[in-house]
Amino acid sequence: MTDAVIVSAVRTPIGRAYKGSLIGVDAFELGQLVLEASMARLGLAPDTVDDLVLAENYQGGGVIARNIAVRAGLSAIPGLAQNRWCAGGLSAVATAAGSVKAGMDRMVLAGGTESMSTAPATLKRDAEGTMGPWLSLANPECSEAPPLDMALTVGENTARLAGLTRADVDAWAFRSHERAIASIDNGWFDDEIVPVPVGDGFFKVDEHPRRGGSLEKMASLPFLHPELDAPTVTAANSAGLNDAAAMVGVASAEFAAANGLTPLARIRSWASVGVDPVETGLAPSVAIPKALDRAGVGLGDVARFEINEAFASVPVAAVRKLGLDEDIVNVNGSGCSLGHPIAATGARMVVTMVNELRRNGLSVGCVSMCAGGGMATAMVLELL
């Protein structure tokens, strides 16, 4: 079985949904931008790319991947839509890697695109014939895990089950912003970001991380669920609503060598798991060991982790449950600071992890995230 290697890794900067720089740029445009940037970096003829796999969560269905391939003049590339809620972008990369490792494809582009700012509203007729707003739910209606209230289903349930306090999650979220700002100021994201044309200029820098904050200010924010006995979740220790796209080029080692492409990292393994929806935020603690076992590596072999901050309680719970060194977890920030453009986040994490490993000469990294309905995905990467 051939190795699946990453030969390109790009993303757009992350915008704040509804009020940021990308409010007028839809998911199709964002996806096209990273597709064209990926092709430019690879320097490949379109007919050498076997497929394009893109996660898309809130864009109304269809297959954005195929649309943007045609829009970009790359009609030889087919397209596949992927959805695993928050883990869609990461699962898209896994789908590409699986096809390459199986020998069915030699070169696949994979990632995700999300524009919460321009996501369409969906209508459905109820049993009485009345048309009203509708959203496909990640899990059936449940008072302990309401599918439309992730602050309770993920944020608060995770804190309660892991025994976390507001001080625990506020401290993590605050550090996330500090780390993201440091990464921006040090230029550590520059190589992975493709500027987005907006107005008369370009949007180049992630705009969700906040400067000049303090733990005291964070602690003054109201709870999202003040009715609970010991609430923890506020807007500050939750992920943002965001717009972005990210794309990873996955090739067989043989294809990379034959086409003069430099392998950046190898995809060692991946794993997805399901848990009770009430335990959604704990699912990365299940997915990570499963992926590491498939890769044949231990927790101590991993130099960097990124565990998406859908809520700060998620990585804090994973750190405590798995006994991780928090100094190597989310070193460039994550969902609370960089933001969480749902379908794109998993691919963005892969892009950032590849660059983090290469910049520091580190060997193994692991990215993981929970996903709505009681799921999680993890992936193990190895520097080449």
N, C-alpha and C positions, 0 to 999 in steps of 0.2 A: 504494500500500500504506500503510495507516494505521500510525501509531506505536503501540507497546505501552508504556503508561506504568504506573508503580507508583503506586497510590493509597492503599495501606495497607501497613504492615509491622510485624508483631508477633511476639513469641516468649515462651515461658515462661523463667524462670530455669533454669539447667542444674544438674541434680542429679548426685551421684556414684552410679553404679549399685551396687546391692546393699547399700550402707551409708549412703546419703544421705537427703535429705528427701523424695524422690519414690519410695521403694521400694514404697509402697502405692498408687501412682497409675499406672494402666496407659496404654498408648499411645492407647486409645480416649478416655479421659478427657482426656489432654493435648491430643489433636487437637480434641476438642469445645471445650475451653477457648479455643484460639486461633481456632477458627471463630467462636464466639460473640463474642469480642472484635473480630474483624475485621468482622463484620456490624454490631456496635454502633458502631464507628468510622466505617463507611461510611454507615450509616443507610439502607440499601437494602432494598426489598422482596425477599423470597426469589426470586420469579419473574423478577427482573432479573439474577440471577447464573446464567450459562449452565453452569458446571461447577465441580467441586471436584477438583483433582488433588493427591494426597498420596503421597509416598514412604513406603514401609514395608518394612523389610528382614527383621526377625527376629520378625515377629508371627504367623507361621503361615499366611500366605496370606489370601485373601479380599480385600475392598475396604473398608478402614477408612473411607475418605472417604464412601462411601454410608451406612455404619452411623452415623457421627456426624452426618451431615446429618439423617437421620431422628430420631436421638436428640435433636437440638437443635430439633426441630420445623420443620425446613427441608426438607420432603419434595419440594419443587419443584426442589431442586438435586441433580443426579445425582452420581456419583463415579467416579473413575478411580484405580487403583493404579499407582504408578510404582516401578521399581527399577533403579538403576544403581549398586548397592552404595553406597559412600561418597558418590558424586555424585548420589544419587537425589533429594535435596531441591532441588539446583540444576537438575537436569534437569526436575523437575516445573515449576519456574518457566519454564524454556525451552519446555516443552510448551505452557504457558498462553500465553506470548508468541507462539509460532508460530501458534496458533489465532486469536489476536486479530489479528495482522498479516495473516493470510490472509483476514480478514473473516468467518470462520465463527462466531466468538464475539465478544461485546462486553465481557464481564466474567467473569473467571475467578479463583477463589481457588486458590492453589497453595502447596505447602510440603512438610513432612514431619513425621512423629511417630515417636518411638522411646522405648521403655522396655526397656532391657537388663535392668533389675531384674525385670521380669515376663515376659520373652520365653519362649515355650513351648519345650519340648524336643521334637524331631521324631524319630520312629522309622521305620525302614525294614527290610524283610526282605531278607536277602542271598541269594546264589545257593544256599546250603545250607538256606535256610528259617529262619535264625535272625534274630529281631528284635533290632535294636540302634540306638543313637543314630545320627542321620544329619543332615547339613547339605549343602544344595546348594552346590557348590564354584564359586568364581569362575573357576578355570582347572583343567585336568586336573592330576593328580598329577605333580609335577616336583621333583626333588631340589634344583635351583637356585632354584626358586620354589614352595616348598610352600604350597598354598592355605590351610592352617590355621595357618600361622606367619608372620604379617605382620611380626613383628620381623625375621625373616630376609629374606623376600620383598621387603618395602618398605624397612624401616629400614636393615638392614645392606647390602643390595645397592646402595641409593642412595648410602650413604656410600662404599662401595668404588668404585663407578663414577665418582663425582664427586671422589674423592680427599680425603674429609673425615676428620678425626680426632675422637676423643671430645671434645676441648677445643672444637672448632668447634660441635658439636651441643649440648653442655652450655651453652655461652655463649648460644646462641640460645634454648634452652629457659628458662634463667634469666631472660633479658630478657623473654620472653613472659609469665612470671608477674608480673614487675614492671609491665609495661604493662597487663595485665589488672586488677591490683589498683589501679593509678592510675585506670583508667577507671571502676572500681566506686566508688572513693572520690570521684571528681569528679562522679559522678551521670550519666555519659555514657550508661549503658544504661537509665536510668530510664524514658524515654519509650517504649522498645521492649519493655519487659518487662510481661507480664501476670502478676500474682501468682497463685499456685496455692493454693487452700484445702487446708490439711493440719492435721488435728487441730483444735485450738481457735484456730488462727491462720492465717497466710499465709506461704508460702515466696516470698521476693521477690528474693533476691540469689544470683547464681551462686556455688556453693560449692566448685567444683574448684580455683580459683586458691589457691596457698599463700602465706601471709605468713611473713615472718621466715626465709626460706631463705637459703642462701649457695651460692656456687659450690663452696666447699670441702666442704660437706655433700653437694652433688649429686655431686661427684667421688668420694665414698666409697661410693656405691651399687654393688651388684654388676651385672655384665653379664648380659643375658638369654641371650647366646650366648658364654660364656667359652671355648668350645672353638675359636673362630676365632683366626686369627693376630693380627688387630688389631681386636678388637671395639669397637663404639661405642655400641650401644643399651642403655639402662637404662630402668627404669620412669619415671625423671624426664624423659628426653628423648623419651618416647613420649606419644601422646595418651591421655586417660583413657577409661574406659568410663562412659557417661553416659546420662541420661534427659532428654528435652526435646521440645518441639514448636515449630515456627515456621511462619508463614503470610504470604504476600504477595498483595495484591490487584493483579491485572493487568487493565487496561482499555484499550479503544481511546481515543485522544485525544478523539474525538467523543463517546463515551459519557461520559467524565469531564466534559466541558464541559456536556453536556445535563443531567447529574445533580448539578451543583454540587460535583464532587469535585476536590480539589486534586492535580494531578500532582506527585509527589515526585521522580521520576526517570524517565528514559526507558531502556528496555532497547535498547541499540544493536546488540548482536550476542551470539552465543554459538557455541561450537564444542565438539565432543567428538572425541576421538582414541583410537586403539588402538596399543599398542606391545607388544613381547614382555613377558610377565609378569615376567621378571627385571628389566625396566626400569620397572616400575610407578611408582616414586617420581620418575622423570625425566619422566613424561608431562605434567605441567603445563607444562614448558618447551616442549613441542610444542603444547599446546592454547592457551596464551596468545597466541603470535604469530598463530595461525590465527584466533582470535576478534578480535584487534586488526585484522588485515588485513580481515576482514569488516566491521568498524566504520569502516574508513578512518582509523584513528588509529595513531600510532607509540608505542613504549615510552615515549618522552619526554613524550608527552601525558598520561600517566596519573599522577594525583596521589596515588593510594593503591592498593595491592595488598593483597589477603589471599590467601595461599596456605596452605591448611589444613595444620596440623602433625600429620598422621597420625603422623609421626615428625619430629623437628626436622630431620633430614637432607633432607627434601623441600623446604622453602622455602630452606634454605641452598644446596642444589644449584641451584635455580631462579635464585636471586640471582646466583650465580656464572656459570651458563650463559648467562643473558640479560643480564648486566651491570646489574642493578637496583641502585638505591640502597636499602640495607637499612633506612634510616631511614624509608622510606615503606611498608615491608612489615610487615603484621601489627601495626599501631600500637596496637591494642586487645587484643593477645594473640590466641591461636588455639587449636588443638587441644591442645597441651601444657598450656596454662593454663586456658582456658575449658572445655575438654573436647570430646569428639567423640561426640555422640549420633547415631549413624551416619546414619539416614535424614533427620534434621532438620538436620544440620550445614550443608549447602549453602544451604538457605533461611535459616538463621540468619545465615550470612555475608552474604547479600543484605540482610537486615534491618539488620544492623550497618553495612554499607557505605553504605546509603542515609542512615542517620543521621550517619555520619562525614562524608560529603560535605556534607550540609546544615549540620551544626554549624560546619564550617570554611569554608563557601562555596567548596568546590572543585568542579571541573567533572567530571572523569572518574575512575572507579574500576573496577578489574578484580578479580574473585574467581575462584579456580581451586582445584581439588583433584584429587588422584589417586583412583582407584577400583580395587577389587580386580580381578584378572584382567588387568591391563595397560591401564587406561583412565584418562582424565582429561577433565574438562569445565572450560571457562572461560566467563565472561560479562562483558561490558563494559556499565557503567552510566554514564549522563550526568545530571548534576543539572539539574533544571528550575526 
